[in-house]
Amino acid sequence: MVNEASALRVSVVVPVKDEAENVAPLVREIVSAVQSEGPYEIIFVDDGSTDETVSVLTGLKAEIPQLRVLSHERNIGQSRGIRTGVRAAKAPLIVTLDGDGQNDPADIPKLLAIFRDNQDPHLGLVSGVRVKRQDSIAKKLASTMANNLRRNLLNDLATDVGCGLKAFRKDAFLALPYFDHIHRYLIALMLREGYEVSFVNVRHRPRLRGQSKYGVLDRLLVGISDLLGVMWLLHRFRGPAHPREL
């Protein structure tokens, strides 16, 4: 008899905070996108919402049995939400996307197809790259500048680390050193551990409901210290090990 957890192919992890208006349509879109990809689960991690996000999600569980809802008792950040979901996931492949509806779940099969077509165990991450980004001019300019600076300092070849739509191996993610805001440095850290990273263009949609939780200035200030920390991690690493049993 096949264990139900081991039979799962993909776990979709979505961190959310105060997205009561967005979560129901997003869950249904995810189901439509992944139901042909084999056995799956959907894990929403509520990060201390003060609106009706949790009650909306729990109300969907009877309709969508693949849905799991985890909740932080207080707001501790998007990266912690992702980590909570990944640790709880039962499948070897993880897909993450933002909870505001701007990532299009219909693009999920494009990321999974790269894993399916590439059986190389060294492939650790497939990262989305947003085309025709639907954000304010200020956000797009700040993002371009930050990506250029980070790419030059970390040499990770990434042009859009802020895209929430990613697919990666659970074991690879859990092998990375954790810190808050790690989700913006997954590409550099996967490369540091010797994994390969692929990129795929994905759609980006305007936010139709709710409000953004991030501003340009707060991301800039946090990003500087994070960037210095990741540079230190890269500098202090002696390369991936590939031990063989004797």
Steps between C-alpha positions, in 0.01 A plus 500: 500500500638842401522753779284804418772751594772328298267490197467878489693657216479870583419724795391855418595737783344846524588740784227758565420791727174692488394367162139403582373627166764318297538155651181330379543579129872422529441156654259410221745620235775287654276193494423558133869539420638196683225239493649341188852493649443195717422477873542837670431703810455873552636656818401854593702644787329791670755735651306671776213644296264742674221468242286199400774317306507198733123454513471525121771239456366258757157537341645374171634174644172312459487599134871436431633205704855556370511833686691527827503816712781583741501812714765704681367659817679823405656658194857374458560554130463354154816289513388337824163430342667327207725301734204393714320376191802321357572321828140382517484397133466130418620512137861512374428794267388837632336783307471842663304803387385824654159522664395829340389345170767670289675171417292298253453139621450398137879533464571231761505213243774683307728483804414140581560396140866598531540265795307227319707532181833540681578202720834645612507473882712815509207714379390669819288799398291635215433870548234709328592824322213746477429646156298820459509555873182663632642721774554871552785673318674563835490131592625391159788748503602405854481131409714547189767687694501244783518206259790655310695570820435156645583321175834682471595425862371143526546390138177299510384595146150573632299789358187470719557357847180664620277268300312284749429224251771237545531121499772322694597177669396486862827340610702765319312784668535351847875462446540878466599723794181669614454871572212745463457613137677190372231471231672783311833317497398144419672512161841605635478253789393209278800570277719518810396145594583370152145478366403609151241773447272552200287800408165524324294801396167531682206737493444775753159642583387824664386482860121513486417480871671591826813702562870427454687422821831640372629844412803605298697652790454214750613243244805711415615536861454131582653397168834666572564304819372178341728544201804547723403190696464284189834627368654383830332158465636458150848609605510263799392191304759249380284347231247217485604155617420182310595223744505137394440211731791259531 
